[in-house]
Amino acid sequence: MVDSIKSSKEAIELEDKHGAYNYHPLPVVLSKGEGVHVWDVEGKKYYDFLSSYSAVNQGHCHPKIVGALSEQAQTMTLTSRAFYNDVLGVYEKYITEYFGFDKVLPMNTGAEAVETAIKICRKYAYERKGIPENEAKIVICENNFHGRTTTIISFSNDEGARKNFGPYTPGFIKIPFNDLEALENVLKSDKNISGFLVEPIQGEAGVVTPDDNFIAKAKEICSQNDVLMIADEIQTGIARTGSLLAVCGNCSCEGKCERQEDTYTKPDMLVLGKAISGGVYPVSAVLADNHIMEVIQPGQHGSTFGGNPLGSKVAMAALEVVVDENLSQNARKLGELFRERMEKFIEKSESVKLVRGRGLLNAIVIDDTQESSTAWDICMALKENGLLAKPTHGNIIRFAPPLVMTEEELHECCDIIEKTITEFEKTWEK
Ligand SMILES: *Cc1c(COP(=O)(O)O)cnc(C)c1O
């Protein structure tokens, strides 16, 4: 018999007893979601301001996406790539046209897609650039987050993510984020560099937003040095930052034309995950043009579930929702509103130092240390007041609601945040 949960306490005890401690969740047990809202086991309703780390941009249980899942689930779920199926090609055409690349390599999780991009980049280095075997290097940024595999954590500088998981994969060079000079110097000084892997905005690091021209200039420097720029848009992509992709930058297209030539920086490889399935099913992808993607030949890379018909249908539905419901434009408009309200609040707040972000990927920084528990304490108080958010560090809280939020709801959420922090400040001992 499978137990059914009757209280939050019971669910937490079960996880404590039987699950590995690889997360430290806020003590709330969710059992239902719809749009921008989630409900706990006791029936309390919350605004979701994490959106499952930006996987649920389209809102919880979007009927169109769930509909696509349920229809395909009753027809065909998995064929493996040993055979063709009648959905994958349709999906591949759809997603490559959607993002403007020749080809896609479908995977499941974000980390797998990053690994895939690293493998393609290395193979390209040996077979197209003539870098001596096993010498290729990839430049990455300080405070990056690209996932949890052994290779990816090898180039993390988060001690928690890294320590005692060695030996580490070699071949990565770290430079500061948002530092064009460092990029230029390192590319000039080492002929064996094959790629630059970068998040257009560093989400896990605390929504660290670079200068407006950083990505465009970085791409120029990469091109001049014949180095592939790999954009990890797993968190920033799919309308989150107010344009379809964060590499669209602060363009003036209002999110309508996502690839205006003068504002869109086209990376050599685009890595997507999270919201390409609207949080309904694990789907990830690497997109690139032919001259890069063709280094992968049969038998050289793969995944049992990658490109399965169920995930493919879900991803198409999820990407359609982004366009149908103008999610880029909405994220852009609401993001401006959010930062305006927070900036006004900061003028009179004793604890909040700054707000930063783009679109609906934002964070506030509290005047305390990275090791403090202040952000956690505020998140606990926000939870009591009906809003769920999570710290990225001891003093940083990320705010990333589903993009289907209305203006009225956003104002209500800002009211909750301001009220909660104001109350918190009355008892705050720094
Ligand atoms: C979440 C995330 C990943 C890893 O995705 P998983 O699906 O958790 O493996 C990689 N890069 C970035 C920028 C992310 O936000």
The ligand as an SDF file (V2000), in Angstrom:
LIG
                    3D

 15 15  0  0  0  0  0  0  0  0999 V2000
   19.0700   24.7840  -13.5810 C   0  0  0  0  0  0  0  0  0  0  0  0
   20.2390   25.1260  -14.3820 C   0  0  0  0  0  0  0  0  0  0  0  0
   21.0610   24.1300  -14.9380 C   0  0  0  0  0  0  0  0  0  0  0  0
   20.8810   22.6490  -14.6470 C   0  0  0  0  0  0  0  0  0  0  0  0
   19.6400   22.1610  -15.0310 O   0  0  0  0  0  0  0  0  0  0  0  0
   19.1240   20.7600  -14.4180 P   0  0  0  0  0  0  0  0  0  0  0  0
   17.8600   20.4640  -15.1800 O   0  0  0  0  0  0  0  0  0  0  0  0
   18.8800   21.0080  -12.9550 O   0  0  0  0  0  0  0  0  0  0  0  0
   20.1840   19.7590  -14.6410 O   0  0  0  0  0  0  0  0  0  0  0  0
   22.1230   24.5280  -15.7350 C   0  0  0  0  0  0  0  0  0  0  0  0
   22.3590   25.8310  -15.9840 N   0  0  0  0  0  0  0  0  0  0  0  0
   21.5900   26.8060  -15.4590 C   0  0  0  0  0  0  0  0  0  0  0  0
   21.8950   28.2230  -15.8010 C   0  0  0  0  0  0  0  0  0  0  0  0
   20.5120   26.5010  -14.6340 C   0  0  0  0  0  0  0  0  0  0  0  0
   19.7850   27.4700  -14.0980 O   0  0  0  0  0  0  0  0  0  0  0  0
  1  2  1  0
  2  3  1  0
  2 14  2  0
  3  4  1  0
  3 10  2  0
  4  5  1  0
  5  6  1  0
  6  7  2  0
  6  8  1  0
  6  9  1  0
 10 11  1  0
 11 12  2  0
 12 13  1  0
 12 14  1  0
 14 15  1  0
M  END
$$$$
